[in-house]
């Protein structure tokens, strides 16, 4: 079942085109990573989907509700955690969630449920200003989940967290994603690979990729990293079958050889070395990953944590 449908969504700021005619759809129960360099249009797209920002043209539908015509209904079915997680730091955790519950006109029972779900029980008596960043993120997620939304939109939910906090928030997102559609913006490739089923990549306002991670892993492109005992000419290497690219990044005896095949080409490289009187000092297979795809499409380096 389609949960989110985006149709030709565009946003212009005077002469600047922030989001350029993008379209995609999300299914119920999917966790989808939304990637792109700084300024690519991720946050702008998310703000339009949540009704906080009006598009210049196009529309989007959350469970058939238009972001242009059904803004009040959208508030009821979307949970949103903005990048900077605005909280009232002087309030106690339970007090803040009670305040949010009154806005949504929901029962206090649901406060206890989200406190339990997000692991805030031991911290619920504290002021928000006393909490670590990881627990503040939990409070933001609790507020976003309080009204049991069908769609959860998270903008950089793990920025600035330490490794332990990262794992905790990832596990929480995976748990929530079993019953909700989750759109997750991040700069961290491992974040997407750890929790997401699918990835959307946006670059300069345009959608440049829409892939399921399992399909990315099944793609034919592979890279063999090999170091010989002396330098060999590219012309000789081109005799290898299915070879599409040769890189000699350091100018030494180390090569990255890209092949367009699902067959493991390490044996072919080994045979090539033997036939040409070469010794192999090291040989390994580097599978194409999400970071490779991101760099190919955007020309940007990514953050690893």
Secondary structure, 3 states (H helix, E strand, C coil): CEEEEEEEEEEEECCEEEEEEEEEEEECCCEEEEECCCCCCHHHHHHHHCCCCCCCEEEEEECCEECCCCHHHHHHHEEEECCCCCCCCCCEHHHHHHHHHHHHCCCHHHHHHHHHHCCCHHHCCCEHHHCCHHHHHHHHHHHHHCCCCCEEEEECCCCCCCHHHHHHHHHHHHHHCCCCEEEEECCEHHHHHHHCCEEEEEECCEEEEEEEHHHHHHCCEEEEEEEECCCCCHHHHCCCCCEEEEECCCCCCEEEEEEECCCCCHHHHHHHHHHCCCCEEEEEEEECCHHHHHHHHHCCCCECC
